[in-house]
Amino acid sequence: MTTRFTIQALLDLVEGDREVIEHLVEEGIIEIGEDYRAVVDVDIVLVARTLWRELAIDWSGIGVILRLTSDLARARQRIAELEALVAKP
């Protein structure tokens, strides 16, 4: 779920870790709007920060993990939709 944040609120969320925010902007995971508000999925930001700071995974690896996580979430949603269709009488 994406949410709009001010840049400062986003920095507060990651405890001032500008490096994480900069990388996520470069990767296109965080989009900065014309009003300087970030459009972002908070869960992805927190996962990326954990992968970077706690697990010391490099940014190319984090990109792969985040894409796979997103793909898996979409696949699960699609499976649930198909199961609901099949279950209809």
RADADA-V664218 format. One record per pair of residues at least 24 apart in sequence whose C-alpha atoms are under 8 Angstrom apart, sorted by the first residue. I is the first residue (numbers start at 1). J is the second residue. D is the distance in Angstrom with one decimal. If there is no record, write none. Layout:
I_J_D ; I_J_D
This chain:
1_41_5.5 ; 1_42_7.7 ; 2_39_6.3 ; 2_40_5.0 ; 2_41_4.2 ; 2_42_7.0 ; 3_38_8.0 ; 3_39_5.6 ; 3_40_5.4 ; 3_41_6.1 ; 3_42_7.2 ; 4_37_6.2 ; 4_38_5.5 ; 4_39_4.6 ; 4_40_6.4 ; 5_37_5.4 ; 5_38_5.1 ; 5_39_6.5 ; 5_40_7.5 ; 6_36_6.8 ; 6_37_4.5 ; 6_38_6.0 ; 7_36_6.9 ; 7_37_5.9 ; 7_38_6.2 ; 10_38_7.7 ; 14_46_7.2 ; 14_49_7.4 ; 20_48_7.6 ; 20_49_6.2 ; 20_52_7.8 ; 21_45_8.0 ; 23_59_7.7 ; 27_63_7.5
